[in-house]
Amino acid sequence: MGRDPLFVHPVSLSQAWNDPETNLGRIDALIVERLARGPELASESQLFVFPELSLTGFVTKDPAGYSIAPAHPFVRRLQAIARERRAGLLVGLPEANAADSKRPFNSVVLIAPDGGVAG
């Protein structure tokens, strides 16, 4: 059985601290830049891996204020980026902790090229 190749791109990100909107723009721009470097590769076969806490930076003020649940607008924006660019994303974010709202989890979200949350 044949398998499609997967190209994994670790991506450095100069994070804007406590500024998810700026980081979302930077994530999208970096994906566009990387896709332009290899137009011969199908975008669906590419996975862009961003650092931990890519959306917020290492939040030191009010970490609970940046806790992100799976249906959060920032996750939906990441889904839209993946769908528009037709590429997979793995992005670090502070996930809401139902057991202790003051201590979010240091998590990642995996988004498929169709925009679906895969993990």
All heavy atoms as an XYZ file, in Angstrom:
901
protein
N       0.842     -1.170      0.000
C       0.000      0.000      0.000
C       0.891      1.240      0.000
O       1.778      1.380      0.824
C      -0.897     -0.027      1.238
C      -1.687      1.240      1.426
S      -2.526      1.320      3.022
C      -4.097      0.652      2.592
N       0.656      2.155     -0.927
C       1.435      3.385     -1.010
C       1.042      4.373      0.069
O      -0.091      4.387      0.542
N       1.989      5.166      0.441
C       1.721      6.197      1.451
C       2.137      7.544      0.900
O       3.163      7.659      0.240
C       2.499      5.913      2.727
C       2.032      4.660      3.400
C       2.787      4.456      4.670
N       2.398      3.165      5.201
C       2.160      2.935      6.462
N       2.295      3.889      7.335
N       1.810      1.751      6.876
N       1.360      8.544      1.216
C       1.711      9.899      0.819
C       2.784     10.426      1.753
O       2.758     10.162      2.954
C       0.485     10.818      0.874
C      -0.553     10.451     -0.169
O      -0.155      9.951     -1.240
O      -1.743     10.677      0.086
N       3.742     11.188      1.217
C       4.783     11.747      2.086
C       4.214     12.853      2.980
O       3.221     13.487      2.653
C       5.793     12.332      1.102
C       4.986     12.634     -0.120
C       3.900     11.589     -0.168
N       4.879     13.042      4.101
C       4.549     14.130      5.010
C       5.821     14.944      5.216
O       6.862     14.395      5.564
C       4.048     13.605      6.360
C       3.798     14.654      7.444
C       2.663     15.591      7.029
C       3.468     13.981      8.773
N       5.736     16.223      4.979
C       6.865     17.123      5.159
C       6.609     17.945      6.420
O       5.628     18.685      6.488
C       7.028     18.035      3.939
C       7.275     17.259      2.679
C       6.219     16.897      1.857
C       8.561     16.865      2.330
C       6.435     16.166      0.706
C       8.789     16.140      1.175
C       7.726     15.780      0.361
N       7.473     17.781      7.409
C       7.318     18.451      8.704
C       8.260     19.643      8.743
O       9.456     19.504      8.516
C       7.611     17.485      9.869
C       7.486     18.197     11.205
C       6.678     16.275      9.798
N       7.692     20.806      9.028
C       8.455     22.054      9.070
C       8.440     22.632     10.479
O       7.440     23.223     10.891
C       7.834     23.105      8.132
C       7.729     22.678      6.717
N       8.741     22.828      5.820
C       6.695     22.105      6.042
C       8.362     22.372      4.645
N       7.128     21.923      4.761
N       9.528     22.468     11.240
C       9.604     23.208     12.508
C       9.760     24.698     12.171
O      10.563     25.050     11.316
C      10.865     22.674     13.179
C      11.304     21.503     12.365
C      10.683     21.620     11.031
N       8.978     25.531     12.794
C       8.980     26.957     12.466
C       9.317     27.772     13.710
O       8.639     27.668     14.732
C       7.611     27.404     11.915
C       7.649     28.869     11.518
C       7.179     26.537     10.739
N      10.359     28.582     13.611
C      10.675     29.530     14.686
C       9.693     30.686     14.602
O       9.334     31.120     13.508
C      12.092     30.065     14.526
O      13.018     29.033     14.719
N       9.283     31.174     15.732
C       8.308     32.261     15.775
C       8.767     33.298     16.775
O       8.992     32.992     17.944
C       6.935     31.721     16.180
C       5.811     32.727     16.360
C       5.461     33.384     15.032
C       4.586     32.048     16.947
N       8.922     34.523     16.313
C       9.189     35.629     17.219
C       7.841     36.018     17.822
O       7.019     36.655     17.167
C       9.811     36.804     16.448
O      10.001     37.888     17.317
N       7.602     35.585     19.045
C       6.295     35.745     19.666
C       6.079     37.153     20.202
O       6.972     37.752     20.785
C       6.138     34.746     20.808
C       6.188     33.312     20.351
C       6.382     32.353     21.497
O       7.090     32.651     22.446
N       5.750     31.197     21.423
N       4.872     37.637     19.994
C       4.434     38.884     20.617
C       3.786     38.492     21.942
O       2.806     37.752     21.969
C       3.436     39.605     19.717
N       4.352     38.953     23.039
C       3.893     38.551     24.361
C       2.501     39.093     24.660
O       2.229     40.273     24.454
C       4.892     39.017     25.415
C       6.210     38.344     25.202
C       7.173     38.717     24.314
C       6.673     37.158     25.816
N       8.217     37.844     24.347
C       7.936     36.864     25.277
C       6.146     36.309     26.784
C       8.682     35.760     25.665
C       6.894     35.216     27.171
C       8.141     34.956     26.621
N       1.633     38.207     25.122
C       0.260     38.564     25.490
C      -0.523     39.169     24.328
O      -1.411     39.996     24.538
C       0.245     39.526     26.684
C       0.882     38.939     27.913
O       0.575     37.821     28.305
N       1.782     39.683     28.524
N      -0.208     38.767     23.097
C      -0.851     39.350     21.913
C      -1.185     38.274     20.878
O      -0.512     38.165     19.843
C       0.070     40.412     21.313
C      -0.599     41.243     20.244
O      -1.732     40.895     19.811
O      -0.001     42.234     19.814
N      -2.218     37.471     21.141
C      -2.585     36.399     20.219
C      -2.904     36.885     18.797
O      -2.583     36.198     17.836
C      -3.814     35.760     20.864
C      -3.693     36.091     22.314
C      -3.037     37.435     22.359
N      -3.507     38.041     18.661
C      -3.851     38.544     17.316
C      -2.598     38.723     16.462
O      -2.562     38.321     15.298
C      -4.630     39.857     17.415
C      -6.023     39.708     17.971
C      -6.947     38.875     17.098
O      -6.751     38.813     15.867
O      -7.878     38.273     17.667
N      -1.572     39.340     17.029
C      -0.315     39.522     16.297
C       0.304     38.174     15.975
O       0.791     37.949     14.858
C       0.657     40.396     17.110
O       0.089     41.698     17.242
C       2.017     40.497     16.442
N       0.284     37.254     16.936
C       0.879     35.944     16.703
C       0.137     35.159     15.627
O       0.763     34.470     14.819
C       0.955     35.154     18.013
C       1.971     35.766     18.958
O       2.993     36.284     18.544
N       1.675     35.720     20.240
N      -1.176     35.282     15.576
C      -1.936     34.623     14.508
C      -1.512     35.162     13.140
O      -1.339     34.400     12.192
C      -3.438     34.816     14.725
C      -4.054     33.957     15.820
C      -5.406     34.521     16.247
C      -4.181     32.516     15.369
N      -1.318     36.463     13.047
C      -0.851     37.057     11.791
C       0.539     36.569     11.419
O       0.820     36.281     10.249
N       1.409     36.456     12.411
C       2.776     35.972     12.155
C       2.767     34.502     11.732
O       3.516     34.099     10.844
C       3.647     36.167     13.394
C       3.961     37.621     13.652
C       4.764     37.814     14.921
N       5.020     39.240     15.139
C       5.640     39.731     16.188
N       6.103     38.920     17.133
N       5.824     41.030     16.308
N       1.931     33.701     12.374
C       1.815     32.287     12.008
C       1.383     32.166     10.548
O       1.987     31.431      9.764
C       0.831     31.564     12.952
C       1.480     31.385     14.332
C       0.373     30.236     12.371
C       0.521     30.945     15.432
N       0.346     32.899     10.169
C      -0.138     32.845      8.791
C       0.944     33.295      7.809
O       1.187     32.646      6.793
C      -1.401     33.700      8.644
C      -2.071     33.521      7.296
O      -2.043     32.403      6.748
O      -2.633     34.508      6.793
N       1.629     34.395      8.116
C       2.663     34.911      7.216
C       3.803     33.909      7.046
O       4.322     33.732      5.929
C       3.192     36.242      7.739
N       4.198     33.249      8.121
C       5.279     32.273      8.035
C       4.873     31.061      7.198
O       5.682     30.514      6.444
C       5.722     31.844      9.436
C       6.524     32.899     10.193
C       6.606     32.550     11.677
C       7.921     33.031      9.594
N       3.626     30.640      7.310
C       3.146     29.527      6.492
C       3.163     29.914      5.018
O       3.636     29.155      4.167
C       1.742     29.083      6.942
C       1.816     28.455      8.329
C       1.136     28.103      5.935
C       0.473     28.228      8.980
N       2.662     31.098      4.711
C       2.662     31.575      3.321
C       4.088     31.604      2.780
O       4.355     31.146      1.661
C       1.992     32.964      3.220
C       2.229     33.600      1.859
C       0.501     32.852      3.513
N       5.011     32.123      3.578
C       6.417     32.207      3.160
C       6.993     30.819      2.895
O       7.649     30.594      1.875
C       7.217     32.907      4.258
C       8.705     32.989      3.994
C       9.465     33.554      5.182
O       8.981     34.541      5.776
O      10.519     32.988      5.528
N       6.748     29.881      3.794
C       7.287     28.525      3.638
C       6.658     27.813      2.442
O       7.350     27.088      1.722
C       7.050     27.703      4.905
C       7.807     28.172      6.117
C       9.265     27.702      6.069
N      10.003     28.108      7.226
C      10.409     27.299      8.199
N      10.129     26.022      8.158
N      11.107     27.775      9.202
N       5.369     27.993      2.235
C       4.717     27.361      1.084
C       5.281     27.897     -0.233
O       5.427     27.149     -1.196
C       3.203     27.557      1.139
C       2.458     26.758      2.208
C       0.998     27.193      2.267
C       2.563     25.252      1.948
N       5.610     29.170     -0.260
C       6.169     29.778     -1.471
C       7.558     29.231     -1.790
O       7.951     29.206     -2.960
C       6.222     31.297     -1.317
N       8.272     28.772     -0.782
C       9.617     28.222     -0.994
C       9.595     26.875     -1.701
O      10.578     26.485     -2.322
C      10.342     28.028      0.335
C      10.766     29.287      0.998
C      11.580     28.932      2.229
N      11.648     30.031      3.149
C      12.103     29.927      4.390
N      12.517     28.758      4.846
N      12.148     30.969      5.174
N       8.510     26.149     -1.569
C       8.425     24.808     -2.156
C       7.118     24.586     -2.879
O       6.342     23.714     -2.493
N       6.850     25.372     -3.928
C       5.549     25.257     -4.596
C       5.309     23.897     -5.246
O       4.169     23.553     -5.550
C       5.582     26.375     -5.642
C       7.034     26.635     -5.876
C       7.720     26.332     -4.575
N       6.375     23.114     -5.427
C       6.214     21.788     -6.035
C       5.635     20.769     -5.054
O       5.171     19.705     -5.454
C       7.556     21.285     -6.584
C       8.585     20.913     -5.530
C       9.301     22.088     -4.867
O       9.069     23.259     -5.223
O      10.107     21.830     -3.959
N       5.642     21.091     -3.762
C       5.090     20.190     -2.749
C       3.616     20.510     -2.517
O       3.247     21.669     -2.352
C       5.845     20.349     -1.424
C       7.346     20.068     -1.434
C       7.946     20.409     -0.072
C       7.619     18.639     -1.813
N       2.803     19.477     -2.489
C       1.384     19.685     -2.194
C       1.250     20.255     -0.788
O       1.843     19.728      0.163
C       0.628     18.371     -2.306
N       0.497     21.318     -0.649
C       0.360     21.936      0.679
C      -0.260     20.973      1.682
O       0.075     20.998      2.864
C      -0.453     23.228      0.589
O      -1.751     22.967      0.088
N      -1.152     20.079      1.227
C      -1.802     19.113      2.119
C      -0.812     18.127      2.728
O      -1.121     17.471      3.706
C      -2.892     18.330      1.382
C      -4.053     19.172      0.945
C      -3.865     19.757     -0.450
O      -2.748     19.680     -1.018
O      -4.845     20.316     -0.969
N       0.365     17.999      2.126
C       1.364     17.061      2.642
C       2.331     17.734      3.612
O       3.320     17.132      4.022
C       2.149     16.440      1.487
O       2.961     17.416      0.855
N       2.037     18.975      4.007
C       2.950     19.731      4.856
C       2.327     20.008      6.224
O       1.160     20.361      6.326
C       3.335     21.033      4.163
C       4.045     20.748      2.836
C       4.545     21.985      2.170
O       5.327     22.723      2.766
N       4.118     22.215      0.949
N       3.156     19.825      7.244
C       2.750     20.100      8.621
C       3.708     21.129      9.187
O       4.921     20.905      9.232
C       2.794     18.823      9.479
C       2.532     19.002     10.973
C       1.105     19.493     11.216
C       2.793     17.696     11.712
N       3.164     22.256      9.624
C       3.957     23.342     10.197
C       3.867     23.263     11.719
O       2.776     23.335     12.287
C       3.466     24.689      9.673
C       3.680     24.828      8.202
C       2.695     24.445      7.299
C       4.879     25.295      7.705
C       2.904     24.538      5.935
C       5.102     25.394      6.341
C       4.117     25.015      5.450
N       5.025     23.087     12.361
C       5.091     22.888     13.804
C       5.633     24.156     14.457
O       6.778     24.545     14.218
C       5.992     21.680     14.146
C       6.073     21.491     15.656
C       5.479     20.423     13.457
N       4.787     24.783     15.266
C       5.143     26.026     15.941
C       5.485     25.737     17.405
O       5.052     24.738     17.969
C       4.001     27.032     15.833
C       3.842     27.572     14.441
C       3.038     26.921     13.514
C       4.524     28.708     14.042
C       2.920     27.396     12.221
C       4.411     29.193     12.754
C       3.615     28.540     11.846
N       6.225     26.640     18.050
C       6.674     26.422     19.438
C       5.533     26.411     20.451
O       4.405     26.812     20.170
C       7.584     27.622     19.715
C       7.836     28.283     18.427
C       6.729     27.894     17.498
N       5.912     25.992     21.655
C       4.945     26.020     22.760
C       4.480     27.451     23.000
O       5.224     28.411     22.798
C       5.543     25.416     24.028
C       6.675     26.212     24.640
C       7.192     25.608     25.922
O       6.385     25.116     26.740
O       8.413     25.629     26.110
N       3.234     27.571     23.390
C       2.612     28.856     23.708
C       2.770     29.887     22.591
O       2.934     31.082     22.834
C       3.127     29.386     25.049
C       2.839     28.467     26.232
C       3.516     28.983     27.496
C       1.357     28.292     26.461
N       2.693     29.408     21.342
C       2.842     30.292     20.186
C       1.813     31.416     20.151
O       2.108     32.504     19.674
C       2.720     29.490     18.882
O       3.798     28.616     18.741
N       0.621     31.146     20.632
C      -0.420     32.173     20.545
C      -0.217     33.319     21.518
O      -0.571     34.450     21.223
C      -1.802     31.564     20.782
C      -2.368     30.765     19.626
C      -3.774     30.298     19.957
C      -2.361     31.555     18.345
N       0.362     33.044     22.671
C       0.412     34.062     23.714
C       1.813     34.437     24.167
O       1.982     35.418     24.869
C      -0.334     33.566     24.970
O       0.275     32.347     25.400
C      -1.801     33.341     24.677
N       2.807     33.659     23.787
C       4.111     33.815     24.406
C       4.003     33.247     25.808
O       2.971     32.701     26.205
N       5.040     33.329     26.564
C       5.015     32.797     27.921
C       4.369     33.833     28.831
O       5.026     34.708     29.365
C       6.434     32.433     28.375
C       6.986     31.311     27.567
C       7.688     31.559     26.394
C       6.764     30.005     27.940
C       8.168     30.518     25.624
C       7.241     28.948     27.176
C       7.953     29.217     26.017
N       3.077     33.741     28.946
C       2.275     34.718     29.674
C       2.697     34.747     31.138
O       2.755     33.720     31.795
C       0.776     34.368     29.570
C      -0.049     35.330     30.394
C       0.338     34.375     28.124
N       2.995     35.923     31.622
C       3.344     36.068     33.029
C       2.292     36.862     33.790
O       2.206     36.767     34.994
C       4.712     36.761     33.182
O       4.682     38.010     32.514
C       5.818     35.892     32.624
N       1.498     37.636     33.090
C       0.428     38.401     33.723
C      -0.899     37.738     33.379
O      -1.201     37.518     32.213
C       0.399     39.835     33.205
C       1.612     40.643     33.586
C       1.497     42.040     33.036
C       2.745     42.835     33.357
N       2.694     44.169     32.783
N      -1.693     37.434     34.373
C      -3.029     36.882     34.196
C      -3.071     35.673     33.255
O      -3.756     35.697     32.242
C      -3.988     37.972     33.692
C      -5.428     37.497     33.635
O      -5.798     36.625     34.433
O      -6.169     37.980     32.762
N      -2.345     34.578     33.565
C      -2.372     33.419     32.676
C      -3.773     32.854     32.480
O      -4.100     32.386     31.396
C      -1.454     32.404     33.353
C      -1.162     32.920     34.693
C      -1.500     34.375     34.720
N      -4.610     32.929     33.509
C      -5.976     32.410     33.366
C      -6.757     33.195     32.317
O      -7.639     32.665     31.650
C      -6.699     32.446     34.704
N      -6.418     34.464     32.125
C      -7.095     35.286     31.127
C      -6.821     34.854     29.704
O      -7.524     35.252     28.778
N      -5.790     34.029     29.521
C      -5.451     33.547     28.187
C      -5.742     32.068     28.019
O      -5.295     31.450     27.064
C      -3.974     33.824     27.884
C      -3.726     35.280     27.590
C      -3.272     36.131     28.582
C      -3.970     35.803     26.333
C      -3.059     37.473     28.322
C      -3.762     37.136     26.061
C      -3.306     37.965     27.061
O      -3.102     39.290     26.801
N      -6.482     31.462     28.923
C      -6.815     30.043     28.806
C      -7.778     29.838     27.641
O      -8.812     30.494     27.552
C      -7.455     29.535     30.094
O      -6.514     29.585     31.148
N      -7.411     28.917     26.779
C      -8.143     28.725     25.535
C      -8.823     27.366     25.545
O      -8.184     26.346     25.768
C      -7.166     28.846     24.341
C      -6.583     30.263     24.323
C      -7.844     28.489     23.040
C      -5.431     30.441     23.366
N     -10.119     27.367     25.297
C     -10.885     26.131     25.165
C     -10.928     25.750     23.684
O     -10.689     26.597     22.816
C     -12.298     26.342     25.710
N     -11.230     24.473     23.371
C     -11.212     24.036     21.967
C     -12.073     24.860     21.019
O     -11.728     25.000     19.843
C     -11.706     22.597     22.055
C     -11.317     22.155     23.427
C     -11.464     23.379     24.290
N     -13.168     25.434     21.470
C     -14.035     26.212     20.578
C     -13.713     27.706     20.605
O     -14.469     28.521     20.074
C     -15.496     25.992     20.959
N     -12.599     28.082     21.192
C     -12.204     29.492     21.320
C     -12.002     30.128     19.937
O     -11.563     29.468     18.997
C     -10.911     29.569     22.135
C     -10.581     30.941     22.599
N     -10.022     31.890     21.779
C     -10.742     31.531     23.811
C      -9.842     33.008     22.465
N     -10.270     32.810     23.701
N     -12.314     31.416     19.795
C     -12.111     32.097     18.508
C     -10.674     31.999     17.976
O     -10.476     31.953     16.760
C     -12.481     33.554     18.805
C     -13.433     33.474     19.950
C     -12.975     32.293     20.769
N      -9.673     31.934     18.857
C      -8.293     31.799     18.381
C      -8.082     30.445     17.711
O      -7.387     30.344     16.705
C      -7.291     31.983     19.518
C      -7.274     33.359     20.119
C      -7.037     33.517     21.470
C      -7.505     34.491     19.346
C      -7.018     34.785     22.043
C      -7.488     35.764     19.912
C      -7.250     35.908     21.255
N      -8.692     29.391     18.251
C      -8.593     28.072     17.624
C      -9.328     28.096     16.285
O      -8.839     27.559     15.290
C      -9.133     26.963     18.547
C      -9.159     25.611     17.831
C      -8.297     26.881     19.819
N     -10.468     28.753     16.243
C     -11.203     28.862     14.963
C     -10.388     29.634     13.928
O     -10.414     29.313     12.743
C     -12.574     29.491     15.203
C     -13.520     28.536     15.909
C     -14.979     28.953     15.794
N     -15.247     30.250     16.381
C     -15.586     30.462     17.647
N     -15.701     29.436     18.474
N     -15.828     31.665     18.092
N      -9.638     30.632     14.374
C      -8.753     31.366     13.442
C      -7.656     30.461     12.911
O      -7.315     30.501     11.730
C      -8.137     32.581     14.129
C      -9.089     33.717     14.395
C      -9.209     34.724     13.257
N      -7.950     35.286     12.801
C      -7.275     36.258     13.383
N      -7.728     36.801     14.504
N      -6.153     36.694     12.880
N      -7.073     29.629     13.787
C      -6.067     28.670     13.334
C      -6.676     27.689     12.334
O      -6.043     27.339     11.327
C      -5.471     27.911     14.527
C      -4.548     28.716     15.437
C      -4.252     27.926     16.709
C      -3.259     29.089     14.711
N      -7.895     27.258     12.596
C      -8.578     26.361     11.668
C      -8.776     27.034     10.306
O      -8.588     26.406      9.261
C      -9.940     25.942     12.235
C      -9.831     25.017     13.421
C     -11.186     24.699     13.999
O     -11.751     25.506     14.748
N     -11.708     23.532     13.661
N      -9.134     28.309     10.321
C      -9.324     29.046      9.064
C      -8.002     29.178      8.300
O      -7.975     29.053      7.079
C      -9.927     30.419      9.349
N      -6.915     29.421      9.028
C      -5.596     29.519      8.392
C      -5.247     28.184      7.736
O      -4.822     28.141      6.577
C      -4.519     29.942      9.415
C      -4.726     31.396      9.840
C      -3.115     29.741      8.833
C      -3.886     31.821     11.045
N      -5.424     27.088      8.463
C      -5.122     25.762      7.914
C      -5.963     25.493      6.670
O      -5.451     25.020      5.647
C      -5.365     24.685      8.968
N      -7.245     25.805      6.745
C      -8.159     25.580      5.622
C      -7.758     26.432      4.415
O      -7.694     25.954      3.285
C      -9.581     25.901      6.084
C     -10.666     25.242      5.321
C     -12.068     25.425      5.932
N     -12.274     26.563      6.814
C     -12.344     26.500      8.145
N     -12.217     25.349      8.776
N     -12.548     27.588      8.867
N      -7.474     27.711      4.669
C      -7.119     28.622      3.577
C      -5.796     28.237      2.928
O      -5.653     28.290      1.708
C      -7.040     30.054      4.094
C      -6.762     31.068      3.005
C      -6.794     32.494      3.506
O      -7.342     32.759      4.598
O      -6.264     33.354      2.788
N      -4.825     27.834      3.733
C      -3.488     27.482      3.214
C      -3.392     26.015      2.817
O      -2.417     25.600      2.216
C      -2.410     27.810      4.248
C      -2.435     29.247      4.725
C      -2.238     30.221      3.604
N      -2.421     31.584      4.100
C      -2.815     32.585      3.344
N      -3.074     32.400      2.070
N      -2.961     33.790      3.852
N      -4.425     25.237      3.198
C      -4.496     23.805      2.887
C      -3.269     23.060      3.409
O      -2.651     22.260      2.707
C      -4.697     23.590      1.398
C      -5.981     24.266      0.898
C      -6.269     24.000     -0.525
N      -6.563     22.557     -0.654
C      -6.519     21.915     -1.799
N      -6.211     22.532     -2.899
N      -6.797     20.632     -1.843
N      -2.914     23.352      4.667
C      -1.749     22.751      5.302
C      -2.071     22.412      6.750
O      -2.954     23.022      7.354
C      -0.563     23.712      5.244
N      -1.356     21.439      7.301
C      -1.532     21.064      8.698
C      -0.752     21.995      9.620
O       0.293     22.519      9.247
N      -1.288     22.193     10.826
C      -0.645     23.058     11.817
C      -0.583     22.337     13.160
O      -1.528     21.660     13.548
C      -1.452     24.341     12.045
C      -1.888     25.184     10.870
C      -2.730     26.353     11.364
C      -0.698     25.672     10.112
N       0.509     22.527     13.861
C       0.633     22.107     15.248
C       1.089     23.354     15.995
O       2.176     23.868     15.743
C       1.658     20.983     15.405
C       1.782     20.405     16.807
C       0.567     19.540     17.127
C       3.050     19.587     16.929
N       0.215     23.870     16.869
C       0.461     25.170     17.497
C       0.282     25.067     19.008
O      -0.726     24.552     19.490
C      -0.501     26.243     16.926
C      -0.253     27.593     17.566
C      -0.372     26.338     15.409
N       1.268     25.596     19.751
C       1.194     25.604     21.200
C       0.299     26.709     21.713
O       0.275     27.814     21.172
N      -0.457     26.385     22.781
C      -1.368     27.362     23.381
C      -1.645     27.009     24.833
O      -1.461     25.874     25.242
C      -2.675     27.432     22.586
C      -3.416     26.122     22.284
C      -4.235     25.656     23.458
C      -4.295     26.318     21.075
N      -2.090     27.987     25.621
C      -2.479     27.698     27.000
C      -3.935     27.220     27.026
O      -4.854     27.974     26.757
C      -2.329     29.056     27.704
C      -2.562     30.056     26.618
C      -2.095     29.422     25.334
N      -4.117     25.938     27.325
C      -5.453     25.347     27.303
C      -6.136     25.503     28.658
O      -5.518     25.318     29.706
C      -5.343     23.863     26.957
C      -6.680     23.171     26.879
C      -6.555     21.687     26.591
O      -5.425     21.157     26.546
O      -7.605     21.043     26.422
N      -7.414     25.821     28.621
C      -8.191     25.977     29.853
C      -8.158     24.687     30.678
O      -8.248     23.592     30.139
C      -9.631     26.348     29.513
N      -8.019     24.835     31.983
C      -7.971     23.721     32.928
C      -9.236     23.784     33.777
O      -9.369     24.654     34.638
C      -6.714     23.853     33.791
C      -6.598     22.788     34.856
O      -7.495     21.996     35.083
N      -5.453     22.780     35.526
N     -10.165     22.875     33.532
C     -11.439     22.884     34.253
C     -11.253     22.655     35.755
O     -12.039     23.154     36.560
C     -12.369     21.827     33.676
N     -10.201     21.951     36.135
C      -9.970     21.660     37.555
C      -9.378     22.838     38.309
O      -9.554     22.952     39.522
C      -9.045     20.448     37.690
N      -8.668     23.725     37.597
C      -8.036     24.872     38.255
C      -7.866     25.986     37.215
O      -6.887     26.000     36.469
C      -6.686     24.484     38.840
C      -6.025     25.605     39.634
O      -6.524     26.761     39.595
O      -5.000     25.334     40.278
N      -8.806     26.902     37.175
C      -8.811     27.944     36.143
C      -7.591     28.864     36.207
O      -7.289     29.563     35.245
C     -10.089     28.777     36.225
O     -10.131     29.464     37.469
N      -6.887     28.868     37.344
C      -5.714     29.725     37.473
C      -4.445     29.071     36.922
O      -3.402     29.711     36.853
C      -5.492     30.089     38.949
C      -6.598     30.946     39.501
C      -6.362     31.262     40.954
C      -7.538     32.086     41.480
N      -7.413     32.356     42.895
N      -4.552     27.798     36.532
C      -3.377     27.063     36.049
C      -3.698     26.386     34.720
O      -3.978     25.180     34.690
C      -2.943     26.048     37.081
C      -2.527     26.721     38.398
C      -2.056     25.708     39.350
N      -0.863     25.101     38.750
C       0.186     24.714     39.431
N       0.200     24.844     40.722
N       1.216     24.171     38.834
N      -3.648     27.114     33.608
C      -3.919     26.493     32.316
C      -2.842     25.467     31.958
O      -1.725     25.510     32.477
C      -3.905     27.669     31.344
C      -3.141     28.736     32.029
C      -3.317     28.520     33.498
N      -3.210     24.548     31.088
C      -2.276     23.544     30.591
C      -1.423     24.140     29.476
O      -1.891     24.976     28.707
C      -3.018     22.331     30.026
C      -3.838     21.587     31.043
C      -5.217     21.561     30.937
C      -3.228     20.907     32.085
C      -5.981     20.865     31.861
C      -3.977     20.214     33.020
C      -5.364     20.192     32.904
N      -0.185     23.685     29.369
C       0.692     24.042     28.257
C       0.458     22.966     27.204
O       0.999     21.873     27.282
C       2.152     24.055     28.737
C       3.106     24.511     27.669
O       2.737     24.754     26.531
N       4.375     24.613     28.037
N      -0.407     23.251     26.215
C      -0.888     22.249     25.272
C      -0.555     22.627     23.834
O      -0.047     23.714     23.567
C      -2.411     22.101     25.397
O      -2.769     21.662     26.679
N      -0.874     21.713     22.933
C      -0.794     21.988     21.500
C      -2.107     21.564     20.868
O      -2.821     20.702     21.388
C       0.374     21.248     20.797
C       1.712     21.741     21.291
C       0.260     19.762     20.930
N      -2.422     22.173     19.739
C      -3.572     21.769     18.956
C      -3.039     21.362     17.577
O      -2.176     22.019     17.010
C      -4.645     22.882     18.867
C      -4.132     24.130     18.166
C      -5.911     22.362     18.186
N      -3.544     20.227     17.083
C      -3.191     19.729     15.758
C      -4.375     19.962     14.849
O      -5.483     19.492     15.135
C      -2.847     18.240     15.828
C      -2.558     17.545     14.505
C      -1.334     18.153     13.822
C      -2.374     16.040     14.733
N      -4.143     20.703     13.774
C      -5.217     21.046     12.854
C      -4.875     20.509     11.475
O      -3.783     20.747     10.950
C      -5.448     22.569     12.820
C      -5.783     23.063     14.236
C      -6.561     22.921     11.838
C      -5.912     24.542     14.363
N      -5.815     19.779     10.897
C      -5.646     19.173      9.582
C      -5.798     20.224      8.476
O      -6.369     21.305      8.706
C      -6.685     18.064      9.397
N      -5.320     19.917      7.282
C      -5.429     20.867      6.169
C      -6.868     21.271      5.821
O      -7.084     22.339      5.252
C      -4.782     20.124      5.001
C      -3.832     19.175      5.630
C      -4.503     18.758      6.910
N      -7.843     20.468      6.203
C      -9.236     20.837      5.947
C      -9.806     21.738      7.043
O     -10.963     22.125      7.019
C     -10.115     19.603      5.773
C     -10.236     18.757      7.045
O      -9.678     19.129      8.100
O     -10.903     17.711      6.977
N      -8.973     22.054      8.051
C      -9.398     22.922      9.140
C      -9.951     22.188     10.340
O     -10.259     22.809     11.348
N     -10.080     20.890     10.251
C     -10.591     20.120     11.379
C      -9.553     19.947     12.468
O      -8.361     19.808     12.176
N     -10.003     19.982     13.722
C      -9.101     19.719     14.838
C      -8.858     18.217     14.874
O      -9.782     17.436     15.068
C      -9.674     20.242     16.175
C      -8.785     19.824     17.337
C      -9.813     21.752     16.146
N      -7.607     17.821     14.680
C      -7.248     16.405     14.632
C      -6.729     15.905     15.985
O      -6.653     14.713     16.210
C      -6.197     16.172     13.548
N      -6.362     16.832     16.865
C      -5.873     16.402     18.173
C      -5.453     17.578     19.015
O      -5.360     18.686     18.561
